[in-house]
Amino acid sequence: MSNIIVGTPVMADIGKRFREHGLPKKTVVLFDENTRRLFGDDILETLRQAEFSVVELVIPARETSKSFRTAFRLYGEMIDAGIDRSWNLLAVGGGVVGDLGGYIAASYYRGIPVVQFPTTLLAMTDSSIGGKVAINHPQGKNLIGFFHMPEMVLIDPSYLKTLPRREMYAGMAEVVKYGFIADRNFLDYVDSHFMDIVEVRDPYTAEAVRRSAAVKADVVAKDFLEKSGLRATLNFGHTFAHGFEKLAGYRHIRHGEAVTIGMVCALHLSRLFGKIGDEDLLRGIGVLSKFRFPRNLLKKRFLEQPSADILESMHSDKKKVDKTLRFVLLEQLGKAYLHDEPIADELVVESIEHAKETLKKKY
């Protein structure tokens, strides 16, 4: 956790932080259009006052920016600016900026250091930590990428005050996930302070970010290359979620929204396997019922989608091994495992149908 720094203002003593981590003060700063508008002037001015050499790059604030086309353009801008292996890259933004920035850093000149500066709750608690960076392909999300650990992760929870409520709910999906897979006490904490976290009240949001980051970092440290199956537990709900996202063309549904629905499905699949009982199922559903979705999103992106179509879309998931879908299931609340054995499509469809009935009642 020494390279994950949570604080306000996190940019204080930025020169000292870089020096302590062996990084020269020569930084490519990658923003999306939103983070450039909201935070760019202050961040760039802080870096310049600390005598950094800075090259600024900006991408559109959308999922489609995670592409070969965008990466190729940014490579060109970096080459034109004379960026070499003595530089590093600071990725300021949400998951798109973090994934794309990490991908570029991992591949440019065969690899330069990356520093993650997440500005969304989802990125602060999940995508910025652990070194998995990627771009999308038309046939699936995050199919092309690297393991490239950040030299530092700079997290300032005060930046969350600029986020729309929808983005906070999307980020809460990853926060809740850590409680489900690794820490029942944390799940209870999040349940008790759900709206405090969403509304960025001290000290609840910062505590949720710290504890989420600690779980993610611990899992990654124990299984960096996803060999033992432990790191795969971080994908609780995600196999379902990737199917929803693909059906939506990676546009109309946020990743966290898809994961929230996916966790409902995964809870039901865990129950169908007899791994959890009705009490844990209802407790888990109770936590997930605190989430809110845009009007008609559940109806159009899940409830009205034929379950067979969802299953077919899931079969493009990169988490497959030998063309078999892999699911993370719960043994109990706070303890997950990777189910490596094939699961019959009929059982997956049944879990989706149960989830539809649950969400119809709750929403």
Residue pairs with C-beta under 8 A, 6 or more apart in sequence:
1 213
1 214
1 217
3 21
3 150
3 151
3 152
3 153
4 129
4 152
4 153
4 155
4 213
4 217
5 17
5 152
5 153
5 154
5 155
6 155
6 156
6 157
6 206
6 209
6 210
6 213
7 155
7 156
8 156
8 157
8 158
9 156
9 158
10 117
10 154
10 155
10 156
11 42
11 43
11 46
11 154
11 156
14 46
14 47
14 50
14 52
15 25
15 50
15 51
15 52
17 152
17 154
18 24
18 25
18 115
18 152
21 151
21 152
22 151
23 88
23 113
23 115
23 151
23 152
24 86
24 87
24 88
25 47
25 50
25 51
25 52
25 53
26 52
26 53
26 86
26 87
26 88
27 47
27 52
27 53
27 54
27 55
27 87
27 88
27 89
27 90
27 115
28 54
28 55
28 56
28 57
28 78
28 81
28 83
28 87
28 88
28 89
28 90
29 43
29 44
29 47
29 54
29 55
29 56
29 57
29 89
29 90
29 92
30 57
30 58
30 59
30 74
30 89
30 90
30 91
30 92
30 93
30 97
30 100
30 101
30 104
31 39
31 40
31 56
31 57
31 58
31 59
31 92
31 93
31 97
32 58
32 59
32 60
32 61
32 65
32 93
32 94
32 96
32 97
33 58
33 59
33 60
33 61
34 61
34 93
35 61
35 92
35 93
35 94
35 97
35 119
36 56
36 58
38 119
38 162
39 92
39 119
39 159
40 56
40 92
43 92
43 117
44 54
44 56
47 54
48 54
55 77
55 78
55 81
55 83
55 87
57 74
57 77
57 78
59 65
59 70
59 74
59 96
59 97
59 100
61 93
61 96
62 96
62 251
63 96
63 136
63 250
63 251
64 136
64 250
64 251
65 96
65 100
66 96
66 99
66 100
66 103
66 134
66 135
66 136
66 142
67 135
67 136
68 135
68 144
70 100
70 135
71 100
71 103
71 104
71 107
71 135
74 100
74 104
75 104
75 108
78 104
78 108
83 108
83 112
84 109
85 109
85 110
85 111
85 112
87 112
88 105
88 112
88 113
88 114
88 115
88 151
89 101
89 104
89 105
89 108
89 112
89 113
89 114
89 115
90 101
90 114
90 115
90 117
91 97
91 98
91 100
91 101
91 102
91 105
91 114
91 115
91 116
91 117
91 128
92 117
92 119
93 101
93 117
93 118
93 119
93 120
93 123
94 118
94 119
94 120
94 122
94 123
94 127
94 167
95 120
95 122
95 123
95 126
95 127
95 255
97 123
98 116
98 118
98 123
98 127
98 128
98 133
99 127
99 133
99 134
99 135
99 142
99 145
100 133
100 135
101 114
101 116
101 133
102 114
102 116
102 131
102 133
102 146
102 148
102 150
103 133
103 134
103 135
103 144
103 145
103 146
103 148
105 111
105 112
105 113
105 114
105 133
105 148
106 114
106 133
106 145
106 146
106 148
107 146
111 148
113 150
113 151
114 133
114 148
114 150
114 151
115 150
115 151
115 152
115 153
115 154
116 123
116 128
116 129
116 150
116 152
116 153
116 154
117 128
117 153
117 154
118 124
118 127
118 128
118 153
118 155
119 159
119 160
119 162
120 160
120 163
120 167
120 170
120 171
121 160
121 163
121 167
121 168
121 170
121 171
121 172
121 174
121 175
121 205
121 209
122 167
122 170
122 171
122 173
122 174
122 255
122 256
123 171
124 155
124 157
124 160
124 171
124 209
124 212
124 213
125 171
125 174
125 175
125 178
125 208
125 209
125 212
125 213
125 216
126 174
126 177
126 212
126 216
126 234
128 150
128 153
128 155
129 150
129 153
129 213
129 216
129 217
129 220
130 149
130 216
130 217
130 219
130 220
130 224
130 231
130 234
131 147
131 148
131 149
131 150
131 220
131 224
132 142
132 145
132 147
133 145
133 146
133 147
133 148
134 142
134 143
134 144
134 145
134 146
135 142
135 144
135 145
136 142
136 143
136 144
136 250
137 143
137 144
139 316
140 242
140 246
140 316
140 317
140 318
141 242
141 245
141 246
141 250
141 318
142 318
143 318
147 224
147 225
149 224
153 213
155 209
155 213
157 200
157 205
157 206
157 209
158 200
160 168
160 200
160 205
161 200
163 171
165 198
165 292
166 254
166 294
167 254
168 198
168 200
169 198
169 256
169 257
169 260
169 291
169 292
169 293
170 254
170 255
170 256
170 257
171 256
172 190
172 194
172 197
172 198
172 256
172 291
173 237
173 255
173 256
173 257
173 259
173 260
173 263
173 291
174 212
174 256
174 259
175 190
175 197
175 208
175 209
175 212
176 187
176 190
176 260
176 263
176 287
176 288
177 234
177 236
177 237
177 259
177 263
178 186
178 211
178 212
178 215
178 216
179 186
179 187
179 188
179 189
179 190
179 191
179 287
179 333
179 334
180 187
180 236
180 263
180 284
180 330
180 333
180 334
180 336
181 215
181 233
181 234
181 236
181 328
181 330
181 334
181 335
181 336
182 215
182 218
182 219
182 233
182 334
182 335
182 336
183 211
183 215
183 334
184 332
184 333
184 334
184 335
185 334
186 211
186 215
186 334
187 287
187 333
187 334
189 207
189 208
189 211
190 197
190 208
190 287
191 286
191 287
191 290
193 204
193 208
194 287
194 290
195 290
196 204
196 205
197 204
197 205
197 208
216 234
219 230
219 231
219 233
219 234
220 231
222 228
222 230
222 231
223 229
223 230
223 231
224 231
225 231
226 232
229 337
229 338
229 340
230 338
232 319
232 326
232 328
232 338
233 328
233 336
233 337
233 338
234 328
235 319
235 328
236 263
236 266
236 328
236 330
236 336
237 259
237 260
237 261
237 262
237 263
237 264
237 265
237 266
237 328
238 259
238 262
238 319
238 328
239 262
239 266
239 314
239 317
239 319
239 325
239 326
239 327
239 328
240 258
240 261
240 262
240 265
240 266
240 310
240 314
240 352
241 255
241 258
241 259
241 261
241 262
242 258
242 313
242 314
242 316
242 317
242 318
242 319
243 310
243 311
243 313
243 314
243 316
243 317
244 253
244 258
244 261
244 262
244 301
244 302
244 305
244 310
244 313
245 253
245 255
245 258
246 313
246 316
247 301
247 305
247 309
247 310
247 313
248 258
248 301
252 297
252 300
252 301
253 297
253 301
257 293
257 297
257 301
258 301
260 288
260 291
260 293
261 298
261 302
261 355
261 359
263 284
263 288
264 285
264 288
264 355
264 358
264 359
265 351
265 352
265 354
265 355
266 327
266 328
266 329
266 330
266 351
267 276
267 281
267 284
267 285
267 288
267 330
267 355
268 281
268 350
268 351
268 354
268 355
268 358
269 327
269 329
269 343
269 347
269 348
269 351
270 276
270 281
270 329
270 330
271 277
271 278
271 281
271 354
272 347
272 350
272 351
272 354
273 329
273 339
275 329
275 330
275 331
275 332
276 284
276 330
276 331
276 332
276 333
280 330
280 332
280 333
283 333
284 330
284 333
285 358
285 362
289 362
289 363
293 363
298 359
298 363
302 310
302 356
302 359
303 356
303 359
303 360
307 349
307 352
307 353
307 356
308 349
310 352
311 345
311 348
311 349
311 352
314 325
314 348
315 323
315 325
317 325
319 325
319 326
320 326
321 340
324 342
325 342
325 343
325 348
326 338
326 339
326 340
327 338
327 339
327 343
327 348
328 336
328 337
328 338
328 339
329 336
329 337
329 339
330 336
330 337
331 337
